[in-house]
Amino acid sequence: MNNSMVRYILGNVIKLEGLFLLLPCSIAIIYQEQAGLVYMGMAAACILLGMLLAWKKPENTVFYLKEGCIATSFSWIILSLLGSLPFMITGEIPDFTDAMFETVSGFTTTGSSILSDVEILCHCSLFWRSFTHWIGGMGVLVFLLAVVPMGGGSNMNLMRAESPGPSVGKLVPKMRHTARILYLIYLGMTIIEFILLLLVKMPWFDALCITIGTAGTGGFGVLNSSVADYSVAVQWIVTIFMILFGINFNAYYLILFGHIKKAVKMEEIRAFLLIILAAVIFISIDIFNMCSGLFDAVTKAAFQVASIISSTGYATTDFNLWPVTSKAVLVLLMFIGACAGSTGGGIKVSRIIIQGKAIKNELHSYIHPRSVKQITMDEKEVEPAVFRSVNVYIAAYFAIFLASVLLISLEGKDLVTNFTAVATTFNNIGPGLELVGPTQNFGHFSNLSKWVFIFDMLAGRLELFPLLIIFYPSIWREFLFCKFRRIRKA
């Protein structure tokens, strides 16, 4: 176990968070808010702590997947812990569990909230709350790889531990350049959406927070009504960009460098867009009688379908009042999720496709026992390791899901509330149904339930295994053994 490298990575992550905490200070200056002093103090403390941890780069910079998973899990936990302190110190969210829930929900791009009135928060806290989405969307360690030279040739293990989807590959030979390309595409799309929202007369602060919330597919808004009080033009821009940020970023790289046909032929993207189209058509017909016309029905249906399948979680209407069938479609979209390699959550469309092809292949083998048919995706054979990881992921996914529902049910709330509360936090969506619907919040749950949700949000964002590995006994034995050996040598 390369403990020194894990410590070095954590130190750099904390330093980065300190720099990020300076951004709300600029918002505080614009709006003349004293809360900015809290963020400035936290920024200084994080930078100092980070410098102490990362003051010396280890001689051995090579680390393997287990170190990458451990560094990733601890990074996200520490990010959330330190990021929650400003809410507590300012007194806006004084309870530790609530502050931790809100911050984890931000960094994991979930968007679920314990707040019944978000408009009471000061502007710098509203910005920090939304900015956690932007950092969590692409991943803080991907950002770290883009700006900090790590060395050792092991950067892929950090990328694999943090990036969503069944497999991670390099866009260019060097992992650091891949991280830079991803963040440049991410930043470029964010800027374009922000400009478009300004052009349709959206207030600049609202446009900024909604944009970074959309980019990270998070869903924290600055109004209690989410996006419902903005114009139809704003709603359609947000709808389009929720879909765009739910698409595999590899496709944007291919388009950027002239490989448009290759991007268009990606099976996952075509399936993703087809699912959205089918869901929008079905829900538009189902809710037509509840709307003021066809365009209004399509607008509401398109927004909510894009919001749920991309795991963003914004709302323009209380879909808890929709017909049962439409609500069932939205719940199914929660599980399907966005594309691998996007900022979205859920099981991921690529895993659904692979499992669907596996079922078809199994049925084919029943009919033709002697035939051998390979499972392919994008005209490439799906490697056994990828197929195995998909199967193990889905098995672990539903095991954790069922255990979470069981624990939450101890409170005695109704089944729909419990089921969708776990579904929406585990898939990093935001709102659910009934008591956790788009007009409700998670503040009424007990602290035990909130910690279950916190675990689910982190596990869902980190694709389960990077978080689960820190509960594996042999990892801690190895960690303690390394410490003991170092002490004996000293």
C-alpha positions as CSV (number, residue, x, y, z in Angstrom):
1,M,0.0,0.0,0.0
2,N,1.5,3.3,-1.1
3,N,0.2,5.4,1.9
4,S,2.4,8.3,1.1
5,M,0.9,8.7,-2.3
6,V,-2.6,8.5,-0.9
7,R,-1.6,11.2,1.6
8,Y,-0.1,13.4,-1.2
9,I,-3.3,13.1,-3.3
10,L,-5.5,14.0,-0.3
11,G,-3.3,17.0,0.4
12,N,-3.7,18.3,-3.2
13,V,-7.4,17.7,-3.1
14,I,-7.8,19.7,0.1
15,K,-5.7,22.5,-1.4
16,L,-7.9,22.6,-4.5
17,E,-11.0,22.8,-2.3
18,G,-9.4,25.8,-0.5
19,L,-9.0,27.5,-3.9
20,F,-12.6,26.7,-4.8
21,L,-13.8,28.2,-1.5
22,L,-12.3,31.5,-2.6
23,L,-14.9,31.8,-5.4
24,P,-17.9,32.3,-3.0
25,C,-15.9,35.1,-1.5
26,S,-16.1,37.1,-4.7
27,I,-19.9,36.6,-4.7
28,A,-19.9,37.9,-1.1
29,I,-18.0,41.0,-2.2
30,I,-20.5,41.7,-5.0
31,Y,-23.5,41.4,-2.6
32,Q,-21.7,42.8,0.4
33,E,-22.3,39.7,2.6
34,Q,-20.4,39.0,5.8
35,A,-20.7,35.3,5.3
36,G,-17.8,35.7,2.8
37,L,-15.4,36.0,5.7
38,V,-16.4,32.5,6.8
39,Y,-15.6,31.1,3.3
40,M,-12.3,33.1,3.2
41,G,-11.3,31.6,6.6
42,M,-12.2,28.1,5.5
43,A,-10.3,28.6,2.2
44,A,-7.2,29.6,4.2
45,A,-7.5,26.7,6.6
46,C,-7.9,24.2,3.7
47,I,-5.0,25.6,1.8
48,L,-2.8,25.4,4.9
49,L,-3.9,21.8,5.7
50,G,-3.4,20.7,2.1
51,M,0.1,22.2,2.1
52,L,1.0,20.3,5.2
53,L,-0.2,17.0,3.8
54,A,1.3,17.5,0.3
55,W,4.5,19.4,1.3
56,K,6.7,16.6,0.0
57,K,6.0,14.5,-3.1
58,P,6.7,10.8,-2.3
59,E,9.7,9.2,-4.0
60,N,7.5,6.2,-5.0
61,T,4.7,7.7,-7.1
62,V,3.4,4.5,-8.5
63,F,0.0,3.3,-7.1
64,Y,-2.5,0.7,-8.2
65,L,-6.2,0.5,-8.5
66,K,-6.8,-0.1,-4.7
67,E,-4.8,3.0,-3.8
68,G,-6.8,4.9,-6.5
69,C,-10.1,3.7,-5.0
70,I,-9.0,4.6,-1.5
71,A,-7.7,8.0,-2.5
72,T,-10.9,8.7,-4.4
73,S,-13.3,7.6,-1.6
74,F,-11.4,9.6,1.1
75,S,-11.1,12.6,-1.2
76,W,-14.9,12.8,-1.6
77,I,-15.6,12.2,2.1
78,I,-13.1,14.9,3.1
79,L,-14.3,17.3,0.4
80,S,-17.9,16.9,1.8
81,L,-16.8,17.2,5.4
82,L,-14.8,20.4,4.8
83,G,-17.3,21.8,2.4
84,S,-20.1,21.5,4.9
85,L,-18.4,23.5,7.6
86,P,-19.3,27.0,6.1
87,F,-23.0,26.1,6.2
88,M,-22.6,25.2,9.9
89,I,-20.4,28.2,10.8
90,T,-22.7,30.7,9.2
91,G,-25.6,29.1,11.0
92,E,-27.6,28.6,7.8
93,I,-27.5,24.8,8.3
94,P,-26.4,24.5,11.9
95,D,-26.9,20.7,12.3
96,F,-23.9,18.6,11.2
97,T,-25.9,15.8,9.7
98,D,-28.0,18.2,7.7
99,A,-25.0,20.2,6.5
100,M,-23.2,17.0,5.5
101,F,-26.3,15.7,3.7
102,E,-26.6,19.0,1.7
103,T,-22.9,19.1,0.8
104,V,-22.7,15.4,-0.2
105,S,-25.8,15.9,-2.2
106,G,-24.0,18.8,-3.9
107,F,-20.6,17.1,-4.7
108,T,-22.3,13.9,-5.8
109,T,-24.6,15.9,-8.1
110,T,-27.7,14.5,-6.5
111,G,-29.6,17.7,-5.7
112,S,-31.7,16.3,-2.9
113,S,-32.1,18.8,-0.1
114,I,-33.1,19.1,3.6
115,L,-34.0,22.8,3.1
116,S,-37.6,23.8,2.9
117,D,-36.7,27.3,1.9
118,V,-33.5,27.7,-0.1
119,E,-34.1,31.4,-0.6
120,I,-33.1,32.2,2.9
121,L,-29.5,31.3,2.1
122,C,-27.1,34.2,1.3
123,H,-25.8,34.5,-2.3
124,C,-22.3,33.2,-1.5
125,S,-23.8,30.0,0.1
126,L,-26.2,29.6,-2.8
127,F,-23.3,29.8,-5.2
128,W,-21.1,27.4,-3.2
129,R,-24.0,25.0,-3.0
130,S,-24.4,25.0,-6.8
131,F,-20.7,25.1,-7.5
132,T,-20.2,21.8,-5.7
133,H,-22.3,20.3,-8.5
134,W,-19.8,21.6,-11.1
135,I,-16.8,20.2,-9.4
136,G,-18.5,16.9,-8.6
137,G,-19.9,16.5,-12.1
138,M,-16.6,15.8,-13.9
139,G,-14.8,14.8,-10.7
140,V,-12.3,16.6,-8.5
141,L,-9.6,14.0,-9.2
142,V,-10.0,14.5,-12.9
143,F,-9.5,18.2,-12.3
144,L,-6.5,17.3,-10.1
145,L,-5.0,15.2,-12.9
146,A,-5.6,18.1,-15.3
147,V,-3.7,20.7,-13.3
148,V,-1.3,18.9,-11.0
149,P,1.5,16.7,-12.4
150,M,1.2,13.4,-10.6
151,G,3.7,11.2,-12.4
152,G,4.4,7.5,-11.9
153,G,2.3,6.4,-14.9
154,S,-0.6,5.4,-12.5
155,N,-3.0,8.2,-13.3
156,M,-5.4,5.8,-15.1
157,N,-6.2,4.2,-11.7
158,L,-7.5,7.6,-10.3
159,M,-9.5,8.1,-13.5
160,R,-11.0,4.6,-13.3
161,A,-11.9,5.0,-9.7
162,E,-13.8,8.3,-10.2
163,S,-15.2,8.3,-13.7
164,P,-18.8,6.9,-14.1
165,G,-19.4,4.0,-16.4
166,P,-18.3,0.4,-17.0
167,S,-15.0,1.3,-18.6
168,V,-12.6,4.2,-18.9
169,G,-10.2,4.8,-21.7
170,K,-7.7,7.4,-22.8
171,L,-8.7,9.9,-25.5
172,V,-5.0,10.7,-26.0
173,P,-1.8,8.8,-25.0
174,K,-1.2,10.8,-21.8
175,M,-3.9,10.6,-19.0
176,R,-3.2,14.2,-18.0
177,H,-4.0,15.4,-21.5
178,T,-7.2,13.4,-21.5
179,A,-8.2,15.0,-18.2
180,R,-7.5,18.5,-19.7
181,I,-9.5,17.8,-22.8
182,L,-12.5,16.6,-20.8
183,Y,-12.4,19.7,-18.6
184,L,-12.0,22.0,-21.6
185,I,-15.1,20.5,-23.2
186,Y,-16.9,20.7,-19.9
187,L,-16.0,24.3,-19.4
188,G,-16.8,25.3,-23.0
189,M,-20.3,23.8,-22.8
190,T,-20.8,25.5,-19.4
191,I,-19.9,28.9,-20.8
192,I,-22.2,28.4,-23.9
193,E,-25.2,27.6,-21.7
194,F,-24.5,30.6,-19.4
195,I,-24.3,33.0,-22.4
196,L,-27.5,31.6,-23.9
197,L,-29.4,32.0,-20.5
198,L,-28.2,35.6,-20.4
199,L,-29.4,36.2,-23.9
200,V,-33.0,35.2,-22.9
201,K,-32.9,37.8,-20.1
202,M,-32.2,35.5,-17.1
203,P,-30.7,37.3,-14.1
204,W,-26.9,36.7,-14.2
205,F,-26.6,35.1,-10.7
206,D,-29.5,32.8,-11.4
207,A,-28.1,32.0,-14.8
208,L,-24.7,31.2,-13.2
209,C,-26.1,28.9,-10.6
210,I,-28.5,27.1,-12.9
211,T,-25.8,26.7,-15.5
212,I,-23.3,25.0,-13.2
213,G,-26.1,22.9,-11.7
214,T,-27.0,21.8,-15.2
215,A,-23.4,21.1,-16.2
216,G,-22.9,18.9,-13.2
217,T,-26.4,17.4,-13.6
218,G,-27.0,18.4,-10.0
219,G,-30.2,20.3,-9.6
220,F,-29.7,22.8,-6.8
221,G,-31.6,25.9,-7.7
222,V,-31.8,29.4,-6.2
223,L,-35.6,29.6,-6.0
224,N,-38.0,27.4,-4.1
225,S,-39.8,26.7,-7.3
226,S,-36.7,25.3,-8.9
227,V,-37.0,26.3,-12.6
228,A,-40.8,26.7,-12.8
229,D,-40.8,30.5,-12.4
230,Y,-38.4,31.1,-15.4
231,S,-39.5,31.7,-19.0
232,V,-40.2,28.8,-21.4
233,A,-37.1,29.9,-23.3
234,V,-35.0,29.3,-20.2
235,Q,-36.7,25.9,-19.6
236,W,-35.9,24.7,-23.2
237,I,-32.3,25.8,-23.0
238,V,-31.9,24.0,-19.7
239,T,-33.7,20.9,-21.2
240,I,-31.3,20.8,-24.1
241,F,-28.2,21.1,-22.0
242,M,-29.4,18.6,-19.5
243,I,-29.5,16.1,-22.4
244,L,-26.1,17.3,-23.7
245,F,-24.4,16.8,-20.4
246,G,-25.9,13.4,-20.1
247,I,-24.1,12.2,-23.3
248,N,-20.8,10.5,-23.2
249,F,-18.1,13.1,-23.5
250,N,-16.0,10.9,-25.8
251,A,-18.6,11.8,-28.4
252,Y,-17.7,15.5,-28.1
253,Y,-14.1,14.7,-28.4
254,L,-14.7,12.8,-31.6
255,I,-16.9,15.6,-33.0
256,L,-14.3,18.2,-32.0
257,F,-11.6,16.4,-34.0
258,G,-13.8,15.7,-37.1
259,H,-14.9,12.2,-36.4
260,I,-18.6,13.0,-36.6
261,K,-19.7,9.7,-38.2
262,K,-18.0,7.7,-35.4
263,A,-19.7,9.8,-32.7
264,V,-23.2,9.4,-34.4
265,K,-22.8,5.6,-34.6
266,M,-22.2,5.2,-30.9
267,E,-24.9,2.8,-29.7
268,E,-25.2,4.2,-26.2
269,I,-26.0,7.7,-27.4
270,R,-28.5,6.6,-30.0
271,A,-30.3,4.4,-27.3
272,F,-30.1,7.3,-24.8
273,L,-31.8,9.8,-27.3
274,L,-34.4,7.1,-28.3
275,I,-35.4,6.5,-24.7
276,I,-35.8,10.2,-24.2
277,L,-37.9,10.6,-27.3
278,A,-40.2,7.7,-26.5
279,A,-40.6,8.9,-22.9
280,V,-41.4,12.5,-23.9
281,I,-44.0,11.3,-26.5
282,F,-45.7,8.9,-24.0
283,I,-45.8,11.4,-21.1
284,S,-47.0,14.3,-23.3
285,I,-50.0,12.2,-24.4
286,D,-50.6,11.1,-20.8
287,I,-50.6,14.6,-19.2
288,F,-52.2,16.4,-22.2
289,N,-55.5,17.0,-20.3
290,M,-53.6,18.5,-17.4
291,C,-51.8,21.1,-19.6
292,S,-52.9,24.2,-21.5
293,G,-52.1,22.8,-24.9
294,L,-49.8,20.4,-26.8
295,F,-46.8,22.7,-26.6
296,D,-47.1,23.1,-22.8
297,A,-47.4,19.3,-22.4
298,V,-44.3,18.6,-24.6
299,T,-42.4,21.4,-22.7
300,K,-43.2,19.9,-19.3
301,A,-42.7,16.3,-20.4
302,A,-39.4,17.1,-22.2
303,F,-38.0,19.0,-19.2
304,Q,-38.8,16.4,-16.6
305,V,-37.7,13.4,-18.8
306,A,-34.4,15.2,-19.5
307,S,-34.0,16.2,-15.8
308,I,-34.6,12.7,-14.5
309,I,-32.7,10.6,-17.0
310,S,-29.7,12.9,-16.9
311,S,-30.0,12.8,-13.0
312,T,-30.2,16.6,-12.8
313,G,-33.3,16.9,-10.8
314,Y,-34.6,20.4,-11.7
315,A,-38.4,20.7,-11.9
316,T,-40.9,22.9,-13.7
317,T,-44.0,21.3,-12.3
318,D,-45.1,19.0,-9.5
319,F,-44.9,15.7,-11.4
320,N,-46.1,14.0,-8.2
321,L,-49.6,15.0,-9.4
322,W,-49.1,13.4,-12.8
323,P,-50.9,10.1,-13.7
324,V,-49.5,6.9,-12.2
325,T,-48.2,5.7,-15.6
326,S,-46.2,8.9,-16.2
327,K,-44.7,8.7,-12.7
328,A,-43.8,5.0,-13.3
329,V,-41.9,6.1,-16.5
330,L,-40.0,8.7,-14.5
331,V,-39.0,6.1,-11.8
332,L,-37.8,3.8,-14.5
333,L,-35.7,6.6,-16.0
334,M,-34.1,7.1,-12.6
335,F,-32.6,3.6,-12.8
336,I,-31.6,3.8,-16.4
337,G,-29.7,7.1,-16.0
338,A,-27.4,8.8,-18.4
339,C,-24.5,7.7,-20.6
340,A,-21.2,6.3,-19.3
341,G,-18.5,9.0,-19.4
342,S,-21.0,11.8,-18.8
343,T,-21.8,13.8,-15.6
344,G,-25.0,11.9,-15.1
345,G,-25.9,9.2,-12.6
346,G,-28.0,6.0,-12.7
347,I,-27.0,2.5,-13.8
348,K,-26.0,3.9,-17.2
349,V,-27.4,3.2,-20.6
350,S,-24.3,1.2,-21.7
351,R,-24.8,-1.3,-18.9
352,I,-28.5,-1.6,-19.9
353,I,-27.5,-2.3,-23.5
354,I,-24.9,-4.9,-22.5
355,Q,-27.3,-6.7,-20.2
356,G,-30.0,-6.6,-22.9
357,K,-27.6,-8.1,-25.4
358,A,-26.5,-10.8,-22.9
359,I,-30.2,-11.8,-22.4
360,K,-30.7,-12.0,-26.2
361,N,-27.5,-14.0,-26.5
362,E,-28.6,-16.5,-23.8
363,L,-32.0,-17.0,-25.5
364,H,-30.2,-17.6,-28.8
365,S,-28.0,-20.3,-27.1
366,Y,-31.2,-22.1,-25.9
367,I,-32.5,-22.2,-29.5
368,H,-29.1,-22.9,-31.1
369,P,-27.0,-24.7,-28.4
370,R,-23.9,-25.3,-30.6
371,S,-23.7,-21.7,-31.9
372,V,-21.2,-19.2,-30.4
373,K,-22.2,-15.6,-30.7
374,Q,-20.1,-12.7,-29.3
375,I,-21.6,-9.7,-27.6
376,T,-20.5,-6.5,-29.4
377,M,-21.0,-2.8,-28.8
378,D,-20.0,-0.1,-31.4
379,E,-18.8,-2.9,-33.6
380,K,-16.3,-4.0,-31.0
381,E,-16.4,-7.2,-28.9
382,V,-17.3,-6.7,-25.3
383,E,-14.4,-8.1,-23.3
384,P,-15.2,-10.7,-20.7
385,A,-13.7,-8.4,-18.0
386,V,-16.2,-5.7,-18.9
387,F,-19.1,-8.1,-19.0
388,R,-18.1,-9.6,-15.6
389,S,-17.8,-6.1,-14.1
390,V,-21.3,-5.1,-15.4
391,N,-22.8,-8.3,-13.8
392,V,-21.1,-7.7,-10.5
393,Y,-22.0,-4.0,-10.5
394,I,-25.7,-4.7,-11.0
395,A,-25.7,-7.5,-8.4
396,A,-24.0,-5.2,-5.8
397,Y,-26.3,-2.3,-6.9
398,F,-29.5,-4.1,-6.1
399,A,-28.1,-5.6,-2.9
400,I,-27.3,-2.1,-1.6
401,F,-30.6,-0.7,-2.9
402,L,-32.7,-3.3,-1.1
403,A,-30.7,-3.0,2.1
404,S,-31.2,0.8,2.0
405,V,-34.9,0.6,1.5
406,L,-35.1,-1.8,4.4
407,L,-33.2,0.5,6.7
408,I,-35.3,3.6,5.6
409,S,-38.5,1.7,6.2
410,L,-37.8,1.5,9.9
411,E,-39.2,5.0,10.2
412,G,-42.6,3.8,9.1
413,K,-43.1,6.1,6.1
414,D,-45.1,4.9,3.1
415,L,-43.4,2.5,0.5
416,V,-43.5,4.9,-2.4
417,T,-41.6,7.6,-0.3
418,N,-39.1,5.1,0.9
419,F,-38.5,3.4,-2.5
420,T,-38.1,6.6,-4.5
421,A,-36.1,8.3,-1.7
422,V,-33.5,5.6,-2.0
423,A,-33.8,5.5,-5.8
424,T,-33.3,9.2,-6.2
425,T,-30.3,9.4,-3.8
426,F,-28.6,6.2,-5.0
427,N,-29.0,7.3,-8.6
428,N,-28.0,10.9,-7.8
429,I,-31.3,12.3,-9.2
430,G,-32.7,14.7,-6.6
431,P,-36.5,14.6,-6.2
432,G,-38.6,11.5,-5.8
433,L,-42.3,10.9,-5.2
434,E,-44.8,11.5,-2.3
435,L,-43.0,13.0,0.7
436,V,-39.8,13.5,-1.3
437,G,-41.5,14.9,-4.4
438,P,-40.3,18.0,-6.2
439,T,-42.2,20.3,-3.8
440,Q,-40.9,18.5,-0.7
441,N,-37.5,17.8,0.9
442,F,-35.6,15.3,3.0
443,G,-35.5,17.3,6.2
444,H,-38.3,15.2,7.8
445,F,-36.1,12.0,7.8
446,S,-34.2,10.9,11.0
447,N,-30.5,11.2,11.2
448,L,-30.1,7.5,10.7
449,S,-32.0,7.7,7.4
450,K,-30.0,10.7,6.3
451,W,-26.7,8.9,6.9
452,V,-28.0,6.0,4.8
453,F,-28.8,8.5,2.1
454,I,-25.3,10.0,2.4
455,F,-23.8,6.6,1.9
456,D,-26.1,5.9,-1.1
457,M,-25.2,9.3,-2.7
458,L,-21.5,8.7,-2.4
459,A,-21.8,5.0,-3.5
460,G,-23.9,5.9,-6.5
461,R,-21.6,8.7,-7.6
462,L,-18.4,6.6,-7.2
463,E,-19.9,3.5,-8.9
464,L,-20.1,1.5,-5.7
465,F,-16.7,-0.2,-5.5
466,P,-14.3,2.7,-4.7
467,L,-16.5,3.4,-1.6
468,L,-17.1,-0.3,-0.7
469,I,-13.4,-1.1,-0.7
470,I,-12.7,1.1,2.3
471,F,-14.9,-1.3,4.3
472,Y,-12.8,-4.3,3.2
473,P,-10.9,-5.6,6.3
474,S,-7.6,-6.5,4.5
475,I,-7.2,-3.0,3.3
476,W,-7.1,-1.7,6.8
477,R,-4.8,-4.5,7.9
478,E,-2.4,-3.6,5.1
479,F,-2.6,0.1,5.9
480,L,-1.9,-0.5,9.6
481,F,0.9,-3.0,8.8
482,C,2.6,-0.3,6.6
483,K,2.3,2.2,9.4
484,F,3.7,-0.3,12.0
485,R,6.6,-1.2,9.7
486,R,7.5,2.4,9.2
487,I,7.4,3.1,12.9
488,R,9.8,0.1,13.6
489,K,12.2,1.4,10.9
490,A,12.2,4.8,12.6
